[in-house]
Amino acid sequence: MIGHIGINVPDMRAAKDYYDALLPYLGYKEFFNSEEEIGYMPADDKPGTYLFLYPSQEPGGYSRHRTGLQHLAFAVRGRSAVEQAHAQAVALGSEVLHEPKEFPEYPPPYYAAFWLDPHGVMLEAVCHYDRD
């Protein structure tokens, strides 16, 4: 299991505001916050990968099409959780790449939505169950 993932962001305040509002819908909560880093962990004592945000040290934009991080997928327990995370992403002004739907090209069941965070990082909420 991956222990944690760190992402550099150009604007820590914007990232914190965004992820504080979004991550509860994906089963995460904040557990650490300083000027140098912000940490989120799975809520309700669930095991899982922690997410850290750090201030970028060099200028330059992010692209999921270059070498490096392509996207982050958050596994949720039901299809309604995919829809709720998507609705929150829309409310936060995210650019939606794929509305919630089944993706038959992936091993079934695969119900997901994809969008971009304020810095262009592609995020996904995915449910691997046929349940709500």
For each residue, the residues with C-beta under 8 A, 3 or more apart:
1: 47 48 49
2: 5 49
3: 49 50
4: 39 49 50 51 52
5: 2 49 50 51 52 72
6: 37 51 52 53 54
7: 51 52 53 54 69 72 121
8: 53 54 55 56 57
9: 12 14 15 53 54 55 56 119
10: 55 56 59 119
11: 14 15 118 119
12: 9 15 16 35 38 53 55
13: 16 17
14: 9 11 17 18 118 119
15: 9 11 12 18 19 38 53 117 118 119
16: 12 13 19 20 33 38 53
17: 13 14 20 21
18: 14 15 21 22 92 117 118
19: 15 16 22 23 38 40 51 53 117
20: 16 17 23 30
21: 17 18 24 88 92
22: 18 19 25 26 85 88 89 92 117 123
23: 19 20 26 27 28 29 30 40 51
24: 21 27 28 29 43
25: 22 81 84 85 88 125
26: 22 23 74 76 81 85 125
27: 23 24 42 43 44 46 48 74 76 77 81
28: 23 24 40 41 42 43 51 74
29: 23 24 40 41 42 43
30: 20 23 33 38 39 40
31: 39 40 41 50
32: 37 38 39
33: 16 30 38 39
34: 37 38
35: 12 55
36: 54 55
37: 6 32 34 52 53 54
38: 12 15 16 19 30 32 33 34 52 53
39: 4 30 31 32 33 50 51 52 53
40: 19 23 28 29 30 31 50 51 52
41: 28 29 31 48 50 51
42: 27 28 29 45 46 47 48 49 50
43: 24 27 28 29 46
44: 27
45: 42
46: 27 42 43
47: 1 42
48: 1 27 41 42
49: 1 2 3 4 5 42
50: 3 4 5 31 39 40 41 42
51: 4 5 6 7 19 23 28 39 40 41 72
52: 4 5 6 7 37 38 39 40
53: 6 7 8 9 12 15 16 19 37 38 39
54: 6 7 8 9 36 37
55: 8 9 10 12 35 36
56: 8 9 10 59 60
57: 8
58:
59: 10 56
60: 56
61: 120
62: 119 120 121
63: 66 120
64: 69 70 71 120 121 122
65:
66: 63
67:
68:
69: 7 64 72 121
70: 64 122
71: 64 114 121 122 123 124
72: 5 7 51 69 121 122 123 124
73: 112 123 124 125 126
74: 26 27 28 85 123 124 125 126
75: 126 127 128
76: 26 27 81 82 85 125 126 127
77: 27 81 127 129 131
78: 81 82 127 129 131 132
79: 82 83 100 111 127 129 131 132
80: 83 84 132
81: 25 26 27 76 77 78 84 85 125 127
82: 76 78 79 85 86 100 111 112 113 125 126 127
83: 79 80 86 87 100 113
84: 25 80 81 87 88
85: 22 25 26 74 76 81 82 88 89 113 125
86: 82 83 89 90 96 99 100 113 115 125
87: 83 84 90 91
88: 21 22 25 84 85 91 92
89: 22 85 86 92 94 96 113 115 123
90: 86 87 93 94 96 115
91: 87 88
92: 18 21 22 88 89
93: 90 118
94: 89 90 115 116 117 118 123
95: 115 116
96: 86 89 90 99 113 114 115
97: 114 115 116 122
98: 101 112 113 114
99: 86 96 113
100: 79 82 83 86 111 112 113 125
101: 98 111 112 113
102: 108 109 110 111
103: 106 110 111 112
104: 108 110
105:
106: 103 110
107: 110
108: 102 104
109: 102 127 128 129 130
110: 102 103 104 106 107 126 128
111: 79 82 100 101 102 103 126 127
112: 73 82 98 100 101 103 124 125 126 127
113: 82 83 85 86 89 96 98 99 100 101 124 125
114: 71 96 97 98 122 123 124
115: 86 89 90 94 95 96 97 122 123
116: 94 95 97 120 121 122 123
117: 15 18 19 22 94 120 121 122 123
118: 11 14 15 18 93 94
119: 9 10 11 14 15 62
120: 61 62 63 64 116 117
121: 7 62 64 69 71 72 116 117
122: 64 70 71 72 97 114 115 116 117
123: 22 71 72 73 74 89 94 114 115 116 117
124: 71 72 73 74 112 113 114
125: 25 26 73 74 76 81 82 85 86 100 112 113
126: 73 74 75 76 82 110 111 112
127: 75 76 77 78 79 81 82 109 111 112 131
128: 75 109 110
129: 77 78 79 109
130: 109
131: 77 78 79 127
132: 78 79 80
